[in-house]
Amino acid sequence: MKEEDLLKVILHRLAKIEAKMAKQDDLDEIHEQLFEQDEQIRHISDGLQALKVNLEIRHIENMNSDDVLLRSILDRKSLQYK
């Protein structure tokens, strides 16, 4: 094998290695992006959970105030008929 052919083979193998390394770099970048997205999704999920709890509390408060209002109206009507 001539020196020129050997250099071509070496350069070809180096090009393959470089392509694989570029793919690995791309995968590392994708992994980092996925990690960041996962953190963002967790943050959004926590916010939604807090909002859900807040809405449930408000709903219960509204039901209680509706109940108090209804009882007040019924008590007034019952007092009118006495």
QUILINSUL-V941876 format. One record per pair of residues at least 4 apart in sequence whose ideal C-beta (glycine too) atoms are under 7 Angstrom apart, sorted by sequence separation. I is the first residue (numbers start at 0). GAP is how many residues later the second one is. D is the distance in Angstrom with one decimal. If there is no record, write none. Layout:
i/gap/d
I/GAP/D
I/GAP/D
This chain:
i/gap/d
0/4/4.9
1/4/6.9
2/4/6.4
3/4/6.6
4/4/6.5
5/4/6.3
6/4/6.1
7/4/6.2
8/4/6.4
9/4/6.3
10/4/6.3
11/4/6.7
12/4/6.4
13/4/6.1
14/4/6.4
15/4/6.5
16/4/6.3
17/4/6.4
18/4/6.6
19/4/6.5
20/4/6.4
21/4/6.5
22/4/6.4
23/4/6.4
24/4/6.5
25/4/6.3
26/4/6.2
27/4/6.5
28/4/6.4
29/4/6.3
30/4/6.4
31/4/6.5
32/4/6.3
33/4/6.2
34/4/6.7
35/4/6.5
36/4/6.2
37/4/6.5
38/4/6.4
39/4/6.3
40/4/6.1
41/4/6.3
42/4/6.5
43/4/6.2
44/4/6.3
45/4/6.5
46/4/6.3
47/4/6.2
48/4/6.6
49/4/6.3
50/4/6.2
51/4/6.4
52/4/6.4
53/4/6.4
54/4/6.2
55/4/6.5
56/4/6.3
57/4/6.2
58/4/6.4
59/4/6.3
60/4/6.3
61/4/6.2
62/4/6.3
63/4/6.4
64/4/6.2
65/4/6.2
66/4/6.3
67/4/6.3
68/4/6.5
69/4/6.2
70/4/6.1
71/4/6.5
72/4/6.5
73/4/6.2
74/4/6.3
75/4/6.5
76/4/6.8
77/4/7.0
0/5/5.5
